């Protein structure tokens, strides 16, 4: 039995699925050490915005920014847009307050704080 046509069809299907699939791009840029938490919550994902904050850097949608640049970017988003905030456990409280002040000034209160799943 000749298997050549079968192999051709398998490779064509493989190519089709690779081309047709949508790969999720990595939206995290900072290497964060997240704090542990025992609670879990399921979130309905709509148009989600990710903000990351480390000891020295701040990132918005996988792009490193300053606090002033972040404020300029956040002005244009809708008030009900979910904001996913990832904060490194080594970040000083002052930087967190600065971020929360910016979000409060822009009335962006739909926050989700990301933690590692604890035991």
ABEGO torsion letter per residue (X at the ends): XBAAAAAAAAAAAAAAAAAABBBBBBABABBBBBBBBABBBBBBBBBBBBBBBBAABBBBGGBBBBAAAAAAAAAABBAABBBBBBBBAABBAAAAAAAAAAAAAAGBABBBBBBBBBX
